[in-house]
Amino acid sequence: MKRLSVLAGAMAILGLACTQTVAQPYPNRTVSVIVPYPAGGSVDVVARLIAQRMSEKFGQNFIVENRAGGASGAVGANVVAKAAPDGYTLMLTASIHIITPFLNKNVPYDAVKDFTPVTLVAAGPLIVSTAPNMPANNLKELFELVRKEPNKYTFATSSFGSAGHLVIELLKRDAGVDTLVIPYKGTAPMLTDLMASQIQLAADPIASSLPLALSGRIKALAVTSMKRVAAAPNIPTIAESGMTGFDFQSWYGLWGPKGLPPDITAKLQAEVVQVLALPEVKERLGALGFEAIGSTSAEFAKYIDDEAAKYGQIIRDAKIKTE
């Protein structure tokens, strides 16, 4: 009987320890934040800013993992889609996540159904830039050159189906030019080739383009918003270049895998909103050309549906071919 009593006591202690382990609050270990693009791009910059603050708030590491590999972010997104819905694998990416399925029918996941929207993090316009040696100081001048010798010039996008890709295709349509568009595997290699004059036109978020424009390594021609932005007040809008009504923004969101528990989703959303409300974070995002948002999960889901409808129409109108 004594041995049975000791055994029962040991089992009770073990059961209590297991219960305490299960009951530990989220997160109790490192969280991976997947960025499906190379380091150095605008998505990476925003992700690292948020991850650092989340690490400080939770007392656990939020580590950014760059899972590039082409396929317009599908490689990294697939990692998240297949991950356990426990909150330890998240994804911070841009609007391309919703655009990609319109252009590539072979992505191995459903961009909406296989993910849990946590919050819309930020949004901002893009900068349309040309190579530093181009003899054009605005879009009007550039397109005049392109019309004369369309085969001489090459446009580019950081990734097939990115917001920058849609901007370039819309500009081609509105300007009436038919020029080759090269898809790169990330912002950094595209901007490297733009600086080297290997390509002549690109559109990318302010975070990655503005520092190069300010240093003269690329030539900024216009921003894609209706109004000039505080971070780049000397860069005109596309409308000022003669294409009235042009307005396009790239946006950034935080997702988890499908089935992410509501309590974890709510906890992450609440903490990200608090991070985005910090003056230094808002200031940093503003300097990068972004507006901090911090929506609810439900608001983000509705925003995704609305944006998907808009992108689908743009792609059909621009007749962008499937990859």
C-alpha positions in Angstrom: 0.0 0.0 0.0 2.8 2.3 0.9 4.4 1.8 -2.6 1.1 2.4 -4.3 0.7 5.6 -2.3 4.2 6.8 -3.3 3.5 5.9 -6.9 0.2 7.8 -6.8 1.9 10.8 -5.3 4.6 10.8 -8.0 2.0 10.5 -10.7 0.0 13.4 -9.2 3.2 15.6 -9.2 3.9 14.6 -12.8 0.4 15.4 -13.8 0.6 18.8 -12.1 3.9 19.5 -13.9 2.4 18.6 -17.2 -0.7 20.8 -16.5 1.6 23.7 -15.6 3.6 23.2 -18.9 0.4 23.1 -21.0 -0.9 26.2 -19.2 2.1 28.3 -19.8 1.1 31.5 -21.5 1.8 32.2 -25.2 4.5 32.6 -26.3 6.8 30.5 -24.2 9.5 30.0 -26.9 10.9 31.6 -30.0 8.4 32.7 -32.7 9.4 32.6 -36.4 8.2 35.4 -38.5 8.5 34.3 -42.1 9.3 36.9 -44.7 9.0 35.3 -48.2 11.6 37.6 -49.7 15.3 38.3 -49.4 16.6 40.6 -46.7 16.8 44.3 -47.5 13.4 44.8 -49.2 10.5 46.8 -47.8 8.7 43.7 -46.4 11.9 42.7 -44.5 12.4 46.2 -43.1 8.8 46.4 -41.7 9.0 42.8 -40.4 12.2 43.5 -38.5 10.8 46.7 -37.0 7.7 44.9 -35.7 9.6 41.7 -34.6 12.0 43.6 -32.5 9.3 45.4 -30.6 7.3 42.2 -30.2 10.3 40.5 -28.7 10.6 43.3 -26.2 6.9 43.2 -25.3 6.6 39.4 -24.9 10.0 38.7 -23.5 10.4 36.0 -26.2 12.4 36.2 -29.4 10.4 37.0 -32.6 12.9 36.0 -35.3 12.5 37.1 -38.9 13.3 34.3 -41.3 13.8 35.2 -45.0 12.4 32.3 -47.0 13.0 33.5 -50.5 12.9 31.3 -53.6 11.1 33.1 -56.3 7.5 32.1 -57.1 6.3 35.6 -56.0 6.6 34.7 -52.3 4.9 31.4 -52.6 7.8 29.4 -51.2 7.8 31.2 -47.9 4.0 31.4 -47.8 3.7 27.7 -48.2 5.9 27.2 -45.2 3.4 29.1 -43.1 0.4 27.4 -44.7 1.7 24.0 -43.7 2.9 25.0 -40.3 1.1 24.0 -37.0 -1.5 26.6 -36.0 0.1 27.2 -32.6 1.3 30.8 -33.1 5.0 30.0 -33.4 5.1 30.4 -37.2 3.8 33.6 -38.6 4.1 35.5 -41.8 4.6 39.2 -42.5 4.3 40.0 -46.2 2.8 42.4 -48.6 -0.2 42.7 -50.9 1.5 40.4 -53.4 0.2 37.5 -51.2 -3.3 38.2 -52.5 -2.2 39.1 -56.0 -0.2 35.9 -56.7 -3.1 33.5 -57.0 -4.5 35.6 -59.9 -1.4 35.1 -61.8 -0.1 31.7 -60.8 -2.8 29.0 -60.6 -0.2 26.4 -59.3 0.4 27.9 -55.8 0.1 25.0 -53.4 -2.2 26.8 -51.0 -5.3 29.0 -50.9 -4.1 32.6 -50.1 -7.2 33.3 -48.1 -8.5 30.0 -46.7 -5.2 28.6 -45.6 -4.2 31.6 -43.5 -5.5 33.5 -40.5 -5.4 37.2 -40.9 -4.1 38.8 -37.7 -3.8 42.5 -38.5 -3.2 45.0 -41.3 0.1 46.5 -40.3 0.8 49.4 -42.6 0.3 50.8 -46.1 2.1 53.3 -48.4 2.7 54.3 -52.0 5.6 53.2 -54.2 8.3 55.2 -55.9 8.6 54.9 -59.7 12.3 55.2 -60.5 14.7 55.1 -63.4 18.4 54.5 -63.8 20.7 57.4 -62.8 22.0 58.0 -66.3 18.6 58.1 -68.0 18.2 61.5 -69.8 14.6 61.9 -68.4 13.7 63.8 -65.2 10.0 62.8 -65.1 7.6 60.1 -66.4 6.5 62.2 -69.3 10.0 62.5 -70.6 10.8 58.9 -70.0 7.8 57.6 -71.9 8.6 59.9 -74.8 12.0 58.2 -75.1 10.4 54.7 -74.8 7.9 55.4 -77.5 10.7 56.3 -80.0 12.7 53.1 -79.2 10.6 50.7 -77.2 13.0 47.8 -77.7 15.9 49.8 -76.2 14.4 49.9 -72.7 13.5 47.3 -70.1 11.2 47.7 -67.2 11.4 45.5 -64.0 9.5 44.3 -61.0 10.9 42.9 -57.7 8.6 39.9 -58.1 6.1 38.6 -60.6 2.7 39.9 -59.4 4.0 42.3 -56.8 2.4 45.7 -56.2 5.3 47.2 -58.2 4.4 44.8 -61.1 0.8 46.1 -61.2 2.0 49.7 -61.1 4.4 49.1 -64.0 1.7 47.4 -66.1 -0.8 50.2 -65.4 1.8 52.8 -66.4 2.5 50.9 -69.6 -1.2 50.8 -70.4 -1.8 54.4 -69.6 1.3 55.5 -71.5 0.6 53.3 -74.5 3.9 51.5 -74.5 4.7 47.9 -74.9 8.0 47.2 -73.2 9.6 44.0 -71.7 9.1 43.6 -68.0 11.6 41.4 -66.2 10.5 39.8 -62.8 13.3 39.6 -60.3 13.5 37.5 -57.1 13.4 40.3 -54.7 13.9 44.1 -54.3 17.6 44.1 -53.7 18.7 42.4 -57.0 16.2 44.6 -59.0 17.5 47.8 -57.5 21.1 46.7 -57.9 20.5 46.3 -61.7 18.6 49.6 -61.8 21.6 51.4 -60.2 23.8 49.7 -62.8 21.5 50.9 -65.6 20.7 47.3 -66.7 17.0 48.2 -66.5 15.4 51.5 -67.0 12.2 51.6 -64.9 11.0 50.1 -61.7 8.4 50.7 -59.0 9.1 49.7 -55.4 8.0 50.9 -51.9 9.6 54.0 -50.5 11.4 52.1 -47.7 13.7 50.4 -50.2 13.8 53.1 -53.0 14.1 56.4 -51.2 17.6 56.0 -49.6 19.0 55.2 -53.1 17.1 58.1 -54.6 18.4 60.5 -52.0 22.0 59.4 -52.6 21.6 59.7 -56.4 22.1 56.0 -57.1 18.7 55.9 -58.8 16.5 58.7 -60.1 13.0 58.9 -58.5 10.4 60.1 -61.0 7.1 59.9 -59.1 5.1 58.5 -56.2 2.0 56.4 -56.8 -0.2 58.2 -54.3 -2.6 61.0 -55.1 -0.7 63.4 -52.9 3.0 63.9 -52.3 4.3 62.1 -49.2 6.0 63.7 -46.2 8.9 61.3 -46.4 9.7 62.4 -50.0 8.1 65.9 -50.5 10.2 66.7 -53.6 9.0 63.7 -55.6 5.9 64.5 -57.7 2.9 62.3 -58.0 2.1 60.3 -61.1 -0.9 62.6 -61.6 1.5 65.6 -61.7 3.2 63.8 -64.6 0.0 63.8 -66.6 -1.7 60.6 -65.6 -4.7 61.9 -63.6 -6.4 59.7 -61.1 -3.5 57.3 -60.6 -3.5 56.0 -57.0 -1.9 52.8 -55.8 -0.6 51.6 -52.5 1.3 48.6 -51.3 0.2 47.2 -47.9 1.7 44.9 -45.3 -0.1 42.4 -43.0 0.5 39.7 -40.4 -0.9 36.3 -40.9 -0.8 32.9 -39.2 -1.7 29.5 -40.5 -5.3 28.4 -40.9 -6.9 27.5 -37.6 -4.8 29.8 -35.4 -6.7 29.8 -32.1 -8.8 32.9 -31.5 -7.1 33.7 -28.2 -3.6 33.7 -29.8 -4.9 35.7 -32.8 -6.4 38.3 -30.5 -3.3 38.4 -28.3 -1.0 39.0 -31.3 -3.3 41.5 -32.8 -3.6 43.5 -29.6 0.2 43.6 -29.1 0.9 44.6 -32.7 -1.6 47.4 -32.4 0.2 48.6 -29.3 3.6 48.4 -31.1 2.2 50.4 -34.0 1.0 53.1 -31.6 4.4 53.7 -30.2 5.6 57.2 -31.3 9.0 55.9 -32.4 7.5 53.1 -34.5 5.0 55.5 -36.2 7.9 57.9 -36.8 10.1 55.2 -38.3 7.3 53.9 -40.5 6.4 57.4 -41.6 10.0 58.1 -42.5 9.8 55.0 -44.7 6.7 56.3 -46.4 4.2 54.0 -44.5 1.1 54.8 -42.5 0.8 52.6 -39.4 -2.7 51.0 -39.3 -3.3 48.1 -36.9 -6.7 46.8 -37.8 -8.7 44.1 -36.1 -8.6 40.6 -37.6 -12.1 40.9 -38.9 -11.3 44.3 -40.5 -8.2 42.8 -42.1 -10.2 39.9 -43.5 -12.7 42.4 -45.1 -9.9 44.5 -46.5 -8.3 41.4 -48.1 -11.6 40.6 -49.9 -11.9 44.2 -51.1 -8.3 44.3 -52.3 -8.6 40.9 -54.0 -11.5 42.2 -56.1 -9.6 45.3 -57.1 -6.5 43.4 -58.0 -8.4 40.9 -60.1 -9.9 43.8 -62.1 -6.6 45.5 -62.6 -5.0 42.2 -63.9 -7.8 41.6 -66.3 -7.8 45.2 -67.6 -4.0 45.2 -68.0 -4.1 41.7 -69.5 -1.2 40.6 -67.4 -0.2 37.1 -68.6 0.0 34.2 -66.2 3.5 33.3 -65.1 
